[in-house]
């Protein structure tokens, strides 16, 4: 695959994600109680990287522990 095909594919992929981003985020704005255990692994002063395809909703349960 040449660079022009790669760039075209990446641009198309980005446009697709941009079209669904708001709806995707809306489906994940409510916290899942099944994830509350994650707070048990965070200690006061820890630095946390929420890496993934999401909207940062885990911040709600860990924000007071990381300060």
N, C-alpha and C positions, 0 to 999 in steps of 0.2 A: 504494500500500500504506500503510495507516495504522499509527500507532505500536504499537497492540496486536498487529497481525499481525507487524510487525517483531520485537517483543519475543518473541512466541511462537516465531517461526522461529529466533531467536538462542538461546533456551532449549533448543529441540529439538536444534539443532546442537551446543551445548555438551554436552548429555547424551549425544549420540551419540559425540562425541570422548572423553568421560570413560569410556564403556563399552569403548572399544578401546585406550585409552592404554597400558595395561600390556603388552598383547600386541604392539602396534606397537613399543614401546620394546624389548621382548625380541628382535624381529627385527632390530634395529639396534644391539645392544650390542657386536657384534664389529666391530673395525676393518677397513675395506676397504683393502687394501694399495695399491689404485689411487689412493688419496688421499694417499699419503705425500709427494708433490711439494708439497703445500700448505706443509709445514714450510720449504721453501726460500724462501718469500715472507715469512717471519716473522723479524724480527731481535730480538736481545736488547733487552728493555725496551719492545717494541711493545705497544700495547693492541689487543686483538682482540675483535671482536663476532661471535659465532657466532649469526647471525640466521637463523632458519628453523624448520622443523617437524622437530625432532630432539631428541636427548637429550644433546647435547654431546660426542659421542664423539670429535670432532676435538681436544678438549682433550688427549687422551692424547699426541698428537704435537707439540703446540705449547707445552704447559705449562712445560717447562724453558727455553724460549726467551723467554718473556714476563716473566720475573722479573728 
